[in-house]
């Protein structure tokens, strides 16, 4: 009776390379569709204004991009939600046909791209920290400067990478995506074919930095108010144009100088971001990648603050340790998706509680400042009264 089970196991193992190959192909199809949608979001507004065609060739290209995106989505595995994606792209095609406003088409295209990424668990952020823009500058000069210019100035049909409004419409992931010749046909295999993931992310930062060259850094207060945008995955997947103007400008500077804002990212926020990436990997069947991200979150985000958490709340520390151990066991055992994802979300909730306890409250700081101000006013008033009484006494004498 053992032999049929042995044969079955061998058969399953023999199909694993095929599964991995299919998963890679699905990732490529989703990334290509996302790339096309990002081009529609950015370029459509240059082809139409108030229903009038400004550039017929560019307009037709956007129509073609929408058709291609729909074909790619239909090649992806059928799952609940794909029909909604197809319907959304159909509505996008209709909006382009009606020559709707650039703003409306941009929002619709980006919404579909985000829904596509969530449905097919796309990896849109690096696990490793982003480097400084200068790291990939030699590579940029070698591979990209011939067309884009030494400082991204472009020329002719090549867009200006210093154009703030245009660059704000892309996320860092969008830049990364264009550097993969299997996803974007603009760059050939000769230019980008041998680049690994780290090099592409480094080049994405270099490209993002051109639009904020010589600009002053934003206020550190903004990093405290929007902590998700100074760390991953927020810095990689957020499009600045979708944010209020002050935060938009800050994100553009942060993503062009990630090495300078790394100290502004709270370690527990780093842990939460890595857990989010681990969840995406586990949903997509990459158990080994999910475990790697989980352990990075533990070592880089949680462990350095373990003693501080204990001083503030020993009970919370015990809950965190229990949840880390539980999640590690589940990930190693390949537990069902729902079980592992629920554990990850519970852990992220506990980490958020710990971060709130470790950070000084804004209300407390304000009360302290008000106390100093009131004391200063009282002291000034007292001195003023004392000086007035003294002058009166002298006048009587």
C-alpha positions as CSV (number, residue, x, y, z in Angstrom):
1,X,0.0,0.0,0.0
2,X,3.0,2.3,0.4
3,X,4.0,2.4,-3.2
4,X,1.0,4.2,-4.7
5,X,1.6,7.0,-2.1
6,X,5.3,7.1,-3.0
7,X,4.5,7.4,-6.7
8,X,2.0,10.1,-6.0
9,X,4.6,12.1,-4.0
10,X,7.1,11.7,-6.8
11,X,4.5,12.9,-9.3
12,X,3.7,16.0,-7.2
13,X,7.4,16.8,-6.8
14,X,7.9,16.5,-10.5
15,X,5.3,19.1,-11.1
16,X,6.8,21.7,-8.7
17,X,9.1,23.2,-11.3
18,X,6.1,23.6,-13.6
19,X,4.2,25.4,-10.9
20,X,7.1,27.7,-10.2
21,X,7.4,28.4,-13.9
22,X,3.7,29.2,-14.2
23,X,3.9,31.5,-11.1
24,X,6.8,33.4,-12.7
25,X,4.8,33.7,-16.0
26,X,1.8,35.0,-14.1
27,X,3.9,37.6,-12.3
28,X,5.2,38.8,-15.6
29,X,1.8,39.0,-17.1
30,X,0.5,41.0,-14.2
31,X,3.5,43.3,-14.2
32,X,3.1,44.0,-17.9
33,X,-0.6,44.9,-17.5
34,X,0.3,47.1,-14.5
35,X,3.0,48.8,-16.7
36,X,0.5,49.6,-19.5
37,X,-2.0,51.0,-17.0
38,X,0.6,53.3,-15.5
39,X,1.4,54.6,-19.0
40,X,-2.3,55.3,-19.6
41,X,-2.5,57.1,-16.3
42,X,0.4,59.4,-17.1
43,X,0.2,59.9,-20.9
44,X,-3.5,60.0,-21.7
45,X,-3.8,63.6,-20.3
46,X,-1.2,64.7,-22.9
47,X,-3.3,63.5,-25.7
48,X,-6.7,64.9,-24.8
49,X,-7.9,68.2,-23.4
50,X,-11.6,69.1,-22.8
51,X,-12.6,66.4,-25.2
52,X,-10.3,67.6,-28.0
53,X,-7.4,65.6,-29.4
54,X,-4.1,67.1,-28.8
55,X,-2.0,64.2,-30.1
56,X,-3.8,61.7,-32.3
57,X,-0.9,59.2,-32.3
58,X,-0.5,59.3,-28.5
59,X,-4.3,58.9,-28.1
60,X,-4.4,55.8,-30.3
61,X,-1.4,54.4,-28.3
62,X,-3.4,54.7,-25.1
63,X,-6.3,52.9,-26.7
64,X,-3.9,50.1,-27.8
65,X,-2.5,50.0,-24.2
66,X,-6.0,49.4,-22.8
67,X,-6.7,46.6,-25.3
68,X,-3.3,44.9,-24.4
69,X,-4.0,45.3,-20.7
70,X,-7.3,43.5,-21.0
71,X,-5.7,40.7,-23.1
72,X,-3.0,40.2,-20.4
73,X,-5.5,40.1,-17.6
74,X,-7.5,37.4,-19.4
75,X,-4.4,35.3,-19.6
76,X,-4.0,35.3,-15.8
77,X,-5.5,32.5,-13.7
78,X,-9.3,32.9,-13.2
79,X,-10.1,33.7,-9.6
80,X,-12.8,35.7,-7.8
81,X,-12.3,39.3,-8.8
82,X,-10.9,38.8,-12.3
83,X,-14.2,39.5,-13.9
84,X,-14.4,42.8,-12.0
85,X,-10.9,43.7,-13.3
86,X,-12.0,42.9,-16.9
87,X,-15.1,45.0,-16.4
88,X,-13.0,47.9,-15.0
89,X,-10.7,47.8,-18.0
90,X,-13.7,47.8,-20.3
91,X,-15.0,51.0,-18.5
92,X,-11.5,52.5,-18.9
93,X,-11.6,51.8,-22.6
94,X,-15.0,53.5,-22.8
95,X,-13.7,56.5,-20.9
96,X,-10.8,56.8,-23.3
97,X,-13.3,56.5,-26.3
98,X,-15.5,59.3,-24.8
99,X,-12.3,61.4,-24.3
100,X,-12.9,61.9,-20.6
101,X,-10.7,64.2,-18.7
102,X,-7.1,63.2,-18.0
103,X,-7.7,63.3,-14.2
104,X,-10.7,60.9,-14.5
105,X,-8.8,58.4,-16.7
106,X,-5.7,58.6,-14.5
107,X,-7.7,57.8,-11.4
108,X,-9.5,54.9,-13.1
109,X,-6.3,53.4,-14.5
110,X,-4.4,53.6,-11.2
111,X,-7.4,52.1,-9.3
112,X,-7.4,49.1,-11.7
113,X,-3.6,48.7,-11.4
114,X,-3.9,48.6,-7.6
115,X,-6.8,46.1,-7.7
116,X,-4.7,44.0,-10.1
117,X,-1.7,44.0,-7.7
118,X,-3.9,43.0,-4.7
119,X,-5.7,40.2,-6.6
120,X,-2.6,38.6,-7.9
121,X,-0.3,39.4,-4.9
122,X,2.2,41.4,-6.9
123,X,5.5,42.0,-5.2
124,X,5.8,45.8,-5.7
125,X,8.3,46.6,-3.0
126,X,11.9,45.5,-2.3
127,X,12.7,43.6,0.9
128,X,16.1,45.3,1.2
129,X,16.5,49.0,2.1
130,X,16.6,51.4,-0.8
131,X,20.1,52.8,-1.5
132,X,21.1,56.4,-2.2
133,X,20.6,57.8,-5.7
134,X,24.3,58.1,-6.2
135,X,24.9,54.3,-6.0
136,X,23.4,53.6,-9.4
137,X,24.5,56.8,-11.0
138,X,27.5,55.1,-12.8
139,X,25.1,52.5,-14.1
140,X,22.7,55.2,-15.2
141,X,25.5,57.0,-17.1
142,X,26.5,53.7,-18.7
143,X,23.0,52.5,-19.7
144,X,20.6,55.4,-19.8
145,X,22.3,58.7,-20.3
146,X,22.6,58.3,-24.1
147,X,18.8,58.7,-24.4
148,X,17.8,60.5,-21.2
149,X,20.8,62.8,-20.7
150,X,23.3,62.9,-17.9
151,X,20.8,64.6,-15.6
152,X,17.6,63.2,-16.9
153,X,16.9,66.2,-19.2
154,X,15.7,64.0,-22.1
155,X,15.1,65.6,-25.4
156,X,13.0,65.0,-28.5
157,X,10.7,62.1,-28.0
158,X,12.4,61.2,-24.7
159,X,10.6,62.6,-21.7
160,X,12.3,65.0,-19.2
161,X,12.9,63.0,-16.0
162,X,13.1,66.4,-14.1
163,X,9.4,67.2,-14.9
164,X,7.9,67.2,-11.4
165,X,4.2,66.9,-12.5
166,X,5.0,63.9,-14.7
167,X,7.3,62.2,-12.3
168,X,4.7,62.6,-9.5
169,X,2.3,60.4,-11.5
170,X,4.6,57.4,-11.2
171,X,5.4,55.3,-8.2
172,X,8.9,53.9,-7.6
173,X,7.6,50.5,-8.5
174,X,6.4,52.0,-11.9
175,X,10.0,53.1,-12.5
176,X,11.3,49.7,-11.5
177,X,8.8,48.0,-13.8
178,X,10.0,50.0,-16.9
179,X,13.5,48.7,-16.4
180,X,12.5,45.0,-17.0
181,X,12.6,44.3,-20.7
182,X,10.3,41.3,-20.2
183,X,7.6,43.8,-18.9
184,X,8.3,47.0,-20.8
185,X,9.3,46.9,-24.5
186,X,10.7,50.4,-24.6
187,X,14.0,49.2,-23.1
188,X,15.7,46.3,-24.9
189,X,17.4,43.3,-23.4
190,X,20.7,44.8,-24.5
191,X,20.2,47.7,-22.1
192,X,18.4,46.1,-19.2
193,X,18.4,42.4,-19.7
194,X,21.2,41.6,-17.3
195,X,20.1,43.8,-14.4
196,X,19.1,42.1,-11.2
197,X,16.3,43.3,-8.9
198,X,18.6,45.3,-6.6
199,X,20.1,47.2,-9.6
200,X,16.6,48.0,-10.9
201,X,15.5,49.4,-7.6
202,X,18.7,51.4,-7.3
203,X,18.1,52.9,-10.8
204,X,14.5,53.7,-9.9
205,X,15.8,55.8,-7.0
206,X,18.3,57.5,-9.2
207,X,15.5,58.3,-11.7
208,X,13.2,59.6,-9.0
209,X,16.0,61.9,-7.6
210,X,16.2,64.0,-10.8
211,X,12.9,65.7,-10.1
212,X,14.0,66.9,-6.7
213,X,17.6,67.8,-7.4
214,X,18.8,70.7,-5.3
215,X,15.6,70.9,-3.4
216,X,15.6,71.3,0.4
217,X,14.4,68.4,2.5
218,X,10.8,68.5,3.9
219,X,10.0,69.2,7.5
220,X,10.7,66.2,9.8
221,X,7.2,66.7,11.2
222,X,5.7,65.4,8.0
223,X,7.6,62.1,8.5
224,X,6.1,61.8,12.0
225,X,2.6,62.5,10.6
226,X,3.0,60.1,7.6
227,X,5.3,57.3,8.9
228,X,4.2,54.8,6.2
229,X,5.6,57.0,3.5
230,X,9.2,57.1,4.8
231,X,9.4,53.3,4.8
232,X,8.6,50.3,2.7
233,X,6.3,49.3,1.1
234,X,4.6,52.8,1.2
235,X,7.6,54.6,-0.3
236,X,7.7,52.2,-3.2
237,X,4.0,51.8,-4.2
238,X,2.5,55.3,-3.4
239,X,2.1,57.7,-6.3
240,X,2.8,61.3,-5.1
241,X,0.1,62.8,-7.3
242,X,-2.6,61.1,-5.2
243,X,-1.5,62.9,-2.0
244,X,-2.1,66.5,-0.8
245,X,0.5,68.9,-2.2
246,X,2.7,69.3,0.9
247,X,2.9,65.5,1.4
248,X,3.3,65.0,-2.4
249,X,6.4,67.1,-2.4
250,X,7.8,65.4,0.7
251,X,7.3,61.9,-0.8
252,X,9.1,62.9,-3.9
253,X,12.1,64.1,-1.9
254,X,12.0,61.1,0.4
255,X,12.0,58.5,-2.4
256,X,14.9,60.4,-4.1
257,X,16.9,60.3,-0.9
258,X,15.9,57.1,0.9
259,X,19.2,56.8,2.7
260,X,18.7,60.1,4.4
261,X,15.2,59.4,5.7
262,X,15.9,55.9,6.9
263,X,16.5,57.2,10.4
264,X,13.1,58.8,10.3
265,X,11.4,55.4,9.9
266,X,10.4,53.8,13.2
267,X,11.8,50.3,13.6
268,X,8.4,48.9,14.4
269,X,7.0,50.6,11.3
270,X,9.8,48.8,9.4
271,X,8.6,45.5,10.9
272,X,5.0,46.2,10.0
273,X,6.0,46.9,6.4
274,X,8.0,43.7,6.1
275,X,5.1,41.7,7.6
276,X,2.9,43.2,4.9
277,X,5.4,42.0,2.3
278,X,5.5,38.6,4.0
279,X,1.7,38.4,3.8
280,X,1.8,39.1,0.1
281,X,4.5,36.5,-0.5
282,X,2.6,33.8,1.5
283,X,-0.7,34.5,-0.3
284,X,1.2,34.0,-3.6
285,X,2.6,30.7,-2.5
286,X,6.2,31.9,-1.8
287,X,6.5,30.4,1.7
288,X,10.3,30.6,1.7
289,X,10.2,34.3,0.8
290,X,7.5,35.0,3.4
291,X,9.6,33.4,6.1
292,X,12.7,35.4,5.1
293,X,10.7,38.6,5.3
294,X,9.2,37.5,8.6
295,X,12.6,37.0,10.2
296,X,13.9,40.3,8.8
297,X,10.9,42.0,10.5
298,X,11.9,40.3,13.7
299,X,15.6,41.1,13.6
300,X,15.5,44.6,12.1
301,X,12.3,46.0,13.5
302,X,11.2,44.3,16.7
303,X,14.3,42.8,18.4
304,X,16.2,46.2,18.8
305,X,13.2,47.6,20.8
306,X,12.4,44.5,22.8
307,X,13.8,45.9,26.1
308,X,12.0,49.3,25.6
309,X,8.7,47.5,25.1
310,X,9.3,45.5,28.2
311,X,9.8,48.7,30.3
312,X,6.6,50.2,29.0
313,X,4.3,47.1,29.0
314,X,5.6,43.7,30.1
315,X,2.2,42.1,29.2
316,X,2.3,43.4,25.7
317,X,5.9,42.1,25.3
318,X,4.7,38.6,26.4
319,X,1.8,38.8,23.8
320,X,4.3,39.8,21.1
321,X,6.7,37.0,21.9
322,X,3.9,34.5,21.8
323,X,2.6,35.8,18.5
324,X,6.1,35.8,16.9
325,X,6.7,32.2,17.9
326,X,3.2,31.1,16.7
327,X,3.7,32.8,13.4
328,X,7.2,31.3,12.9
329,X,5.8,27.8,13.6
330,X,3.0,28.3,11.1
331,X,5.2,29.6,8.4
332,X,7.7,26.8,8.8
333,X,4.9,24.2,8.7
334,X,3.2,25.7,5.6
335,X,0.0,26.3,7.5
336,X,-3.1,27.3,5.4
337,X,-3.2,30.8,4.1
338,X,-6.1,32.0,6.2
339,X,-4.4,30.9,9.4
340,X,-1.0,32.5,8.7
341,X,-2.5,35.7,7.3
342,X,-4.7,36.1,10.4
343,X,-1.6,35.6,12.6
344,X,0.4,38.2,10.6
345,X,-2.4,40.7,11.0
346,X,-2.7,40.1,14.7
347,X,1.0,40.6,15.0
348,X,0.9,43.9,13.1
349,X,-1.9,45.1,15.4
350,X,0.3,44.3,18.4
351,X,3.3,46.1,16.9
352,X,1.1,49.1,16.2
353,X,0.2,49.2,19.9
354,X,3.8,48.9,20.9
355,X,4.8,51.8,18.6
356,X,2.0,54.0,20.0
357,X,3.4,53.4,23.5
358,X,7.0,54.1,22.6
359,X,6.3,57.3,20.8
360,X,5.7,60.5,22.8
361,X,2.2,61.7,22.4
362,X,1.7,64.9,20.6
363,X,-0.8,66.0,23.2
364,X,1.8,65.6,26.0
365,X,4.3,67.7,24.1
366,X,1.7,70.4,23.5
367,X,0.8,70.5,27.2
368,X,4.5,70.8,28.1
369,X,4.9,73.7,25.7
370,X,1.7,75.4,27.0
371,X,3.0,75.1,30.6
372,X,6.3,76.8,29.6
373,X,4.4,79.5,27.8
374,X,2.1,80.2,30.7
375,X,5.0,80.3,33.2
376,X,6.8,82.8,31.0
377,X,3.8,85.0,30.7
378,X,3.2,84.8,34.5
379,X,6.8,85.7,35.2
380,X,6.7,88.6,32.7
381,X,3.4,89.9,34.3
382,X,4.9,89.6,37.8
383,X,8.0,91.5,36.8
384,X,5.9,94.2,35.1
385,X,3.7,94.7,38.3
386,X,6.8,94.8,40.5
387,X,8.5,97.4,38.2
388,X,5.3,99.5,38.2
389,X,5.0,99.5,42.0
390,X,8.6,100.4,42.3
391,X,8.2,103.4,40.0
392,X,5.2,104.6,41.9
393,X,7.0,104.4,45.2
394,X,9.9,106.4,43.8
395,X,7.6,109.0,42.5
396,X,6.0,109.5,46.0
397,X,9.4,110.0,47.5
